[in-house]
Amino acid sequence: MRESAERPTIVPILLYGALVFLGLYGASLYSYLLFHILVEGFGIVIACSIFALVWNSRRIIDNPYLVIIGIACLFVGGLDFLHTLSYKGMGIFPGGSNLPTQVWIAARYLQGVSFVIAPLAMKRTVNYPAVLRAFFFVSAFLVLSIFPLGIFPDCYLEGVGLTPFKILSEYIISSSFLLAILLLLWRRRDFDPQVLRLLCISLVLTVFSELAFTLYVDVYGFFNFLGHFFKLAAFYFFYKALIETGLATPYNILFRNLKQSEEALRRTQDELERRVKERTAELTRAYEALKVEVFERERTEEALRDSERQYSQVVENSLTGIYIDQDTRIVFCNQRFADIFGYSREEMIGLESWKIVHPDDRAMTDEWWEKRLRGEPAPAEYEGRGLTKDGRTLWVVHRNTRIEFRGRAAILGNLVDTSRRKQMEAALMDSEKELRLLSSQLLAAQENERKWIAQELHDSIGQSLVAVKFALERKIGQSGTAKAPPGISLEDILSMVQNGVEETRRIMTNLRPSILDDLGILATINWFCREFQKVYPHIQIQREIEVQEQEVSDSLKTVIFRILQEAMNNIAKHSQADTVVLGLTRKNDRLALRIQDNGVGFDPENCRKGLGLSSIKERTQLSGGIFILESGPGKGSHMEVRWPAA
């Protein structure tokens, strides 16, 4: 091939293009109709020539793209011919510039759609006569919509210029040609590189032509001339791609796929010969390796027999029970497995496996057994109850897996007797219950002790200090205006006594507020909130108390107060909150204490556990409640404690 030698260079093309441009421009100055007839006539001749070439070669062309484009060229050329006859000044059809502009837009729509459809039809079997009929009916409809029916939108108005429909249509048509370029590049393996390059240049020039036709106002103006010149250039490169290249080197177009198939066949043949040589060498090496493998296999079989003997010793001497369950029967087991259930090994072989499973666990065991045999997810290890030969219940841990045994699916199991461990766990749970009972009693004793201390402070120290306060007040009243003796004044003593009284009351309150016993938990909560806000005036407390006093049992009142104390103390120290929501509600037979703040929050998983949270949790558990804590950095904290209402 001399494809590279025949490929046109850019300099002659530009030179000839400039000469043609000047010649056509001169013709347009002399007579614009002459210029228009020359350009359109060239395009019509090229379109008809392409149709004649591809239609007469359609039976041997293996690329449907070329045939579809060739058929489209016939009808696009026909519309262009009609456009030429109806052009302003020809005097063949009545009317102004709207009619030829409508025909032009119809032809370009048909051309743009054809170039988009053609690449999509490649690699398919196409009925070319049906395609020809389809283009005929579409073209006939377009012509009828313009001439007799008059339903085609106006494209040019005298004195106004191009209509919005015409300008928008040019942009749509330009977009269709750009899409056609992308589709061509997508199918580039099916085209000769020279043909593909010329087709892309033709489509790009067509886009330039359509864009120029969006700018003219006068049908004889410069942009109209420029658009026709770009169209002429586009048809020239279309001619170069399909006519000149098709006549000079027809196999590049007509037999592109056949050529590719021949090259692929030659490459395949070379590859096959290479593989035959490689395979022959591989067979030679495989023969040599086979002799070595036979020797190694004999050694392996001997080693396998030794391994089986060792494996049998391991299985028989294992401290855990090993068995194989197939078709719900025990088909193999070691002595330890038989001893766990009190059977002899001979009695165990062939025994139905459900007989050594507790009746309450048989449904669960059967379900997992079936799933494991089907290859579905099932617990590899689980704990269940078993039955011995004499009917005793024992706890065992199973570790099972699916295997192939004698050509069929089976379950290989490993079993450990955990009955003794279960007994120890039960004893440990009883011990924990006793420990919690002792802790509860200890807290109750601590509360009683605090109550007693508070009562003692009230009955002795408090009353004594009050008496001193009253006596000093009377003394000051008797003194009148007389000067006090040197040293500390009576007013100072009175102030000190007053501080002592307040301190005593504070200690009493911290130990146990008397209002809790006298007025109940609701009054105590209100009192505590008032006292808390006196100390921390920047923290606002929103109370949501929705229970009655009689709905809270006496045993929970102290617990609720202590939890409230601890929680509010934590908020004041750490939360940096300015609002706290305190709720005590009853819902669905449950009593709930809720404390929520809008502070900085914390990570409950990673925070340092202090005595406050631990004390709250312990009090909640000992009182039979549930402790819930939700928090996060920057999200505040939400604590809720729930107890059964009864």
Beta strands, then each sheet from edge to edge (+ up, - down):
strand 1: 156-157
strand 2: 161-162
strand 3: 321-326
strand 4: 329-333
strand 5: 381-387
strand 6: 393-405
strand 7: 408-417
strand 8: 540-545
strand 9: 579-587
strand 10: 590-597
strand 11: 626-631
strand 12: 637-644
sheet 1: 1+ 2-
sheet 2: 4+ 3- 7+ 6- 5+
sheet 3: 8+ 9+ 10- 12+ 11-
end
